[in-house]
Amino acid sequence: MKTLKKVVSFFLAASMCMGMTACKSSSNAANGDESKDGKITLRILENDTAKSQGYLDELLKAFNEAYKDKGICAVDANMEEYSDLAENGPYGYGPDVIYQANDKLMAYAEDKHILALNRDDFESSQYIPDEAWNAFEINVDGKNYTCGIPVNVQEPMLFYRKDKLPENWEKDWDKDGDKTPDFFQDFGSLYKFSKQMVEESKGKNYGLVAPCNDLYMMAEFFFSYDGYVFGKNKDGVFDSKDIGFNKADCAKGMTALKTFATVMNEEAIDDSIKQSRYSKVADGTYFCSISTPDTYVLFHDKLALVYEKEGLSKEEAAKKATENLGMIEMPSKMPSDGNLEGDKKDKDTIVMGGINGYGISAYTKHKEACIEFVNFATGKEMITKRAQILGIAPTRSDVAKEMGGVTNTIFESLNAGHIYLMPSIKAVDQIWDPMQTLLSDIAKDAFREKKGEKIKYADEKSIQSALDNASKSIYDAIYTLAN
């Protein structure tokens, strides 16, 4: 059944290309299908947001128009965003070009499912910083290879409605008088502001509500306290035996997360918040939430709908949503002792980030055509359009500079080391489940207490023990269980 679906998926993609560009496809369901008249059909796997918001259609249309006389056309691979290249590729049903986060692409590269590339083959290379390129490097027998072309920086961001800022914020929430609310500058103030909102509304409204079980969104409670994913050996290569989630002061960070959960809605402890955050920030139930820059359009569209319901026309609502939707970096300070109730704000916030980019399947029959496509897709015009449609933070310095604002700020944060990039090794796959389970359980303590149940993490010692166990689970998944 799975094989049948793959075959059907392939022919759907091929037929789409025929309709758009008059490319004829042969009956050979293999990567980079070549028709009888010599035209090449490339299958492109993009992320779901790019597809749902129309960017992929724009990209394919522009590429196919530009290459209509050059014997190449590109189509949507018609596969799930996280389709397994390792499973599909060897049988010729995988995409030719795949857009993914660096940790996913490099896991494929580690098993030789992704091609090594020459940076100089891509026009964008001169505009992309080394930090972004490094995310797509793999070391084999002492030599580094590049296996992906960076497109955009991902990091957790705060999304909020500017028109929901409290009227008294300059008087009550700007102690240093710098014209920026304190709750946007340090986590202690954001916690206190959130607590006040819950108390004053009697639980109808909240300040920050975010997915506490999501390591990517909550990693600042590790990295800001000197934790890490994997250490590095003397050659600078990641050592997956050195797991850093239980190191340094991570227990203090988890104490802070547990405290923050007490002023969130209970849906913060599971995946339901990942869907509801867009509408609940839009309708004001939550003052702010956390997501990545490429979901900006989802918050924007929900906010526009709110304004439409209030009587504005579609155009007026969209304009007002653009004016009032705020997207900013996370508060830049944490309390070193993990006490959000106190006044300390003396630790720099370091968030988990990633670099999304394009990789080329090792199973494609048309590497050079794929390079042509990636070069087109990472050119200034298409990256600018991608940023305009999806709200991404591009790794191209020229586009980031022209767009300015938050986009340039994120780019600068990457260069300054405020974003901890996910290690580009296969072992990263094993960190998510153990840490998600632990983060959810720690956050649940806030609600156990409210329900009169026994709490599990009464002190740092119990949290440290849980961190040790989670780190051991990661180690076992990488080494013991794998063997």
N, C-alpha and C positions, 0 to 999 in steps of 0.2 A: 504493500500500500504506500509506504514512504517513497519507494522508488518511482511508483506511478505518479505520485504528486510532483516529484522532482521533474519528471519528463514533461508533464502537463505545464508546470511552471515555466520550463524552458521554452516551449513552443508558444506560450502566451507572450513571453518577452519578445521572441523573434517576430511574431505577427505584429506586435506593436510597432517595431522598428520598420516593418514593411509599410505600415500605414503612414507613418510620419515621414519617411525618407525614401521610400521606394527601394529599400535594400531588400534583396531576396535572400531568404535563409534556406540552407540546405537541411536535410533530415538528420544531420549528424549533431546530436546534442552534446557538444563539447565546448569548453571555455574558448571564447573568441571564435565563434562560428564563422566560417567563411563560405559565402554563397558561390554559386556556379559562375557568376560574372566577376568573381574576384573581390567583391566587397566584404569587409569585415564587420561583424556585429559584436560589440563589446557589451557585456552585462555588468551594470553598475549597482552595487549595494550601498545605499545611503541610509542615514538614520531616519527613524519614524517621523520626527518633527520636520525634517527637511521635506519629506514626502507629503505630510499632511498640510503643510503651509504653502505648498506649491513651488518650493525652491528647486526640487529635483526636476520638475517639469521645465522650469526656466532654464536650468543648466543643460538638460538634454536637447531642448529645442535650439538653444544657442550653439551648442557644439555641432549638432547635426546640420545646421545651416552653414556653419563655417567649414565643415568637412564634407559637404555633399558632393563635391567634385574630387575628393581625395581618397575615395574608396573605403571610408570608415563611417560607421554609425554606432550610436550608443543607445541602450535601452535600460529601463528599470529591470533589475534582476528578479523582481517579484518574489523576494524571499523575506523572511523575518529579519528584523534588524540584527539579532544576535545569532543568525544562522551559523552553523558550525562548518567553517571552511575545511577543517581537518577531516570531517566526515564526507562532505560533498565534493570537495576539490578533486580528489584522486579519480572520481568517477565522471568528471567532466560536467558536473551540475552546479558547481560553485560559481561565484561571480569572478569576473576578470579583475575588477577594481573594487576594493572594499574600503569604506570609510568607518573608522572606529577609534576608540581611545587607545593611547599608546600601550597600556598594559595588555589589552586584548590583542592588538596587532603583533606585539612583540612576543606574546605567548605562541602565536602562530609561527613567528620567525624562528623561535627557539627550536621548533620541530620542523623547520625548513618548508613551511607551507607558504611563506612570503618571500618574494625575491629581494635580494640585496640590490640597492640602487646607487647611482652616482649623483651626488648632489648637484654637480655642475650641469647635469642634463635638464635642470629645472630653473626657469627664469626667476622663480620666487626665492631661490636660495640666498641671493645677496641681501635680501630684506629680512631674513629670519634669524633670530639670535641663536647662539650656540645652545642656550638652555633648552630651547625647543627641539633643536636637532638631536641633542643628547638623549632625549626621551625615546628616540627611535634608533638608538645605536645598540648593537649587540657585539659582544666580544667572543670570538671563536679562535682558539689556539693563539691567543695573544694579539689578535688583529681585530680592529673595530670595523663593523659593517653598518651602513645605514639602510634601514628597511621600511621607512615611511617618510612621507612628505607632510610636515606640519601645516595645519590649517588654522586652528583656533585654540586658545587657552581656556580651560575649564577650571573654575573654582566656585565654592559656595558663595552666594550673594544674598543680601537681604533685600526683599521686595516689600514695598509698602505703598500706601496711598498718601501723597503729600497733603491732600485736603483733609486727612484724618489726624494730622499732627495736632496735639492739644494746643488750645489757644494760649495757654500760659507757659508754653515750653521755654520761651526766652527768660522768663522770670524764675521759673522753678526747676528748669532742666538745662541750664547753661551756666554752670557755676564759674567757669573760666572766661565767660564772655566772648568766646571765639565765634559766635554766630552759628555754631553747630550743636545740635542737641547732645547732651552727655550720653544718652542711651544709644547713640550711633557711634560712640567713641570707646566705650568700655563695657564689658559684659556685666560688671557689677551694677552699673546704672541701668542697663537694659533689663536686668532681673528685677530691680526695685520698681522700675516703671511698669513692667508686666504685672508684678504683684499688686501694685496700686490699681491698675485697670481691672483686674479680676475682683478685687475687694469692692471697688466703687460701683461696679456693674452687677455685683452679686452673682458672678459667674456667667454672665451673658456675653461678656466681651473679654478678649485676651490680648496680651501684648505679643510676645513672640511665641508662636507654636510651630515646631519643626519636627522632622522625623528623627526621633531620638535613637531609633534602631539602625539608622543608616550611617555606617562608618565614614563614608565619603563626606557627608554633611556634618558629622560630629567629630571629625578627626582633630579639630583645633583643641579639643579637650585632652588630646594626647600630645600632639606636636608642640603646643605652646608650653608644655611641661617637660620638654626635652625627650619625649618618646619618639619612636621612629618605626618604620615597617621592618626593614632589614638593614643591618649594618653593612659595611664594606670592608673588603680585605685591603692589604697594603697596595694593591694595584688599582684600587678604586672600583673594583668589581663587586656587585652586591653579593653578600653572603647570607643565604636563606636560613642558615643554621643560627644566625644571630637575630633573634626576633625581639623587637623593641617596644612592644605594647605594655610590658610590665616593668620597664626600666625607669630610672630617674624618678620624677614626681608624678607619674601618670595616675597614681591613686588619688592625688589631690585634684587632678583634673576630673576624674570620675566623680569625686565628691561634689565638685561644682556642677557637673551635668545632672547629678541626682537632685541637687537643690533646685536647679532651673526647672526640672520636670514638675516640681510641686506647683508651679504657676501656669502650667500648660493644660490643654484639654487632653483627655485620656487617649484620644485617637493618635496622639504623638508617639505612642509606644508601639504602633504597628504600621503597616503600609497604607492604611486608609488616608492618612494625612497627605500622602504623595499625590492623590487625586483631588482632595478637598481644598488644599492650600490655595489653588488658583481662585476658586469661587469665594472662599471665606475671607481672603484678603480683599477681594473685590467688593464684597458686601459689607466689609467693616467688622465682621465677627472677630477676625484676627487683625491686629494692627500690622503685623509683619510675619513673614515666614522666610524659609531658606530654600533656595533652589539654585540652578546653574544658569549662566547667561543665555544659553540657547533656549531656555523656556520663557524668556521675556514675552514672546508673542502670546503664550498661553495666558499669562496674567493680564496682558493688555486686552485680549479679546473678551475675557470674562468681565473686566472692568467696563469696557465699552457696552456690554449688554446691560450692566447695572444702570448706566447713564441713559440707555435707550428706554428702559423701563420707567425711568424718571421723566420721560417725555421728550428727550432730545432726538433729533433725526440721526440716522446711521452715521452720516458724515460728521455731524457735531459731536456725537458720542465718541467716535474714534479719535477725533482731535482732542477732546477733553481727557480721554484716557491717556493719550500720549503726554499731555501736560502734567497729569497728576500721578502717573505710575513712577515710583522711585525705585531704582536699582542701584545699590551701593555695596561696597565691600563690607565684610564683617567688622564689628568693633575691633579696634586695633590693640586693645589692652585686656589682660586677664589678671586676676589677683594671684600672686605667687603662692599664697597659702590655700587657695581653692575656696576661700570664704567669700561668697557673693554678697553676703550681708554686710561685710566690712567695707572699708574705704580704700583698700589697696588696689592699685591698678598698675602693677610694675612688671608684668610679663608681656612681651610682644606676642600678639596672636599670629600663629602660623597655621594655615589651613592646608588641607589636602587638595591637590589639583591634578590636572592631567592635560595632555595635549592630544587633541583629536586630529586625525590626519588620514591621508590616503595610503593604502598599501596595494601592491600588485600581486595577484595570486601566482604562486610558483607553477600552477597548472595551466595558465593561459598559454595559448598558442601564438599570441601576438603581443609580445612584450613591447615592441616599439610603438605599436598603436596605443597601448595602454599608457605609455609615457606621454604620447601626444595628448591623450585625454586628461591625464593628471596635470600636465603643464597648462592646459586650457582652464581646468577647474581651479587651479591655484594662481591663475593670473590676477592682476589687479582688478580688472572689471568684474569677474565673477566673485572674487572674495569680497569686494565692496557690496555687490548685490546680496551675497549671502548674509553679510552683516546687517544690511538694511532690512532684509526680510525676517531674519531669525534673531537678530540682536546678539550675535556672537562677538567675542573679543578676538580679532584676528591676530595671528602671529606675524603677519607681514607688517613691518614697522611703518611702511609708507601709508598703508590703509589705516592702521591704528592712529597714526599722527593726524591724518586728515579727518577722521571721525571724532577725535578728541574725547573729552568727557570721561566716562567710566571705562570706555574701551582702552584709552591710553593709560589710565590708572592701573588697570589689570596688567597691561603689558609691562608697566614699570614695576609692579609688585613681583612679577615673575623674575625680572632682572635683579631685584633687590633681595631675593631669597625669602619672601614672605609667603610663597606658595611652595609646599613640599610636593614635588611631582611623584606620582605613583611609580615605583620601580618597574622597569620594563623587563621583567623576567616572569617565566611561567608560574613560579611558586606563588605569585600574588593571587592567583586563583583560589588559593587555600585560606586566605585571611578573612574572607567576607563572612562566611557562615558562622564561624566561632565568635567573631566580634559582634556580628549582628545579634546573635543570641544573648551575649553578655550585656550589650548596650541596652537592649530591650528589657532585660531582667533588672538591671540597675535602675532604669527609669520607672519600672513598675513599682519599686519601693515607695515612690511618692503616693501612689494610689492604694497600695496595700495599707499604708498608714491611715489614709482617709477612710478606708473601709473597716478599720479596726483589726486588720490582719497583722500577723507578725512580719516585721520587716527583715530582710535578709542581709542588708549591708549597713550595719549600725555604726561602723567606724572604718577608718582607713585600713586597718589590719585585715578586715574581712574583704574589703575591696581589693587589696593587694593579693590576697589569696585567690580571688576569682580571676584576676588578671594573669596570675601565674598559671592557673589551670587552662585559661583560654590560649595562652601562648604555647603551652604544651600540646594542646589540641591542634594548633596550627603546625607545630613541628611534626607531630605524628602523621598528620594528613600529607605532609610533604615527603616524609621519609619512611616512618615505620609502616603505616597502612599501605603506602604505595608499593611497598616491597612484599 
